[in-house]
Amino acid sequence: MTPVGAELTDLDVSDVHAAIEWCYEQGWSDGLPVVPPETHVVERFAEAAPWAPTEILLTEPVRGIEVDGHTVVVNAVMAGCRPEYLSVIGAALRAMSHADFRLHIPASSTGGAAPVIVVNGPIRDAIGLNSGANLFGPGARANATIGRCVRLVLRNALGAIPGALDMATQGWFGKYSSCFGEREEASPWPPLHVRLGFAADESTVTVLATESAHNIHTCSGATPDMVLATAADVVRGLGSHSDGQSLVVIGPEHAGILAGAGINAEQLARFLYDSSHRTLADLRRSGRLEGPPQADDATRRRPRARVPEDFFVLVGGGDAGCSSAWFPSWSRGRGSVAITVSIDTGAVRASSPGPASAPGLGAP
Amino acid sequence: MKLRLVSPRLPLAGVMTQLAPRLTTVRGAHIGLLANSKRNGDRLLEAVGTRLTEEHGAIVHPVVTKPHASLPVHSHVLDTFQAEVAVVLTAIGD
């Protein structure tokens, strides 16, 4: 049953296309056509949902908004989801409700963050989530529509309308949809969720608000040193330097090269942390650091993180090719951190040494 | 064909959308200043506060700065504003 109080509209239209156009006119779309949320379809999804229509799935405390299960279901229908995707969507929304995610900020900041959703565990195969070739690109329904549903919830329930609440200067294409799986089967290392303390057979969702991916590309018989040197150069870039967290999605070929040299995920994170340091002179010169120059600016350094564990290393992508990717947190400080939620148990892990910015660094 | 569609939005009752009554004049009014901790926002507020005081006769209170731009305003700050001022100005200047 559609909940009492749900806003309904009776349409008499010539065809489905007219209904899609009507949805556009209501401002319900992200720019792509939506599936018209017809009552019978919504009710079918609601029956399959792992929550009650009145259950609160998303909380945004700054504006005092709570999003219920019914509203999420309607947006899932519109995004083109299948009902079996709902458990992933619910976990992602719960992660984004965590106090340390600070949802209002990535939803509204000029920095233009997208909530990037990483899925681990058996549910990837159960719903056909792509973790292989073109995992950040189009082609897999689960990837495309789970991320899209989360974005539609932000738009339609939180009011994250571009130019109104969503003040992104540029944004990025991940704001349409950003969801992929870790390719655990091609990884030489324990998967991300296991290293975060979850069981290998547990399904989890990790969400981090990030800017667009930076390419870590090195080919032509790449050696471990070549991969490391390229990655080090990417993560120390001034344009994204902060004390925030980041996702490092290593392509299977690069992962094999590194593992062949005896490098594990923790060592890679430590290497990236060490390599990401910039002098205070660099940070001040680029405006990343406030205040007048100091005598020791040329010798004092800061990392692009707070601790090595702030680099979340995982594996993803196709067998062939020499690409990896770095998704840095959008925030200049520690405005929002990664949150992991177990789909199976609801357990939450906030990977957070704390929200405060390093002294002198801009916020958020 | 007939379709019955369900809105993907929240009922308005779930969203804080009601605007406070507008002032008709700032002369003699108590004005609060809230900086969100981003750079230059406090300087902008100081400058606006000075002009409101000197040119428009407002009673401007000292700038209150949030500890972090990503954090909501502390409830005790809101309580103080509610008790002492008619308008709160905020600014970012980065």
Interface residues (C-beta under 8 A of the other chain):
Chain A: T2 G5 A6 E7 L8 T9 D10 L11 D12 V13 S14 D15 V16 A19 W22 C23 Q26 W28 P36 P37 E38 T39 V42 P61 V62 R63 G64 I65 E66 V67 D68 T71 V74 N75 M78 R102 I105 L152 N156 A157 G159 E290 S331 G333 G335 S336 P355 A356 S357 G362 A363 P364
Chain B: M1 K2 L3 R4 L5 V6 S7 P8 R9 L10 P11 G14 V15 M16 S37 K38 R39 P67 H68 A69 S70 L71 P72 D94
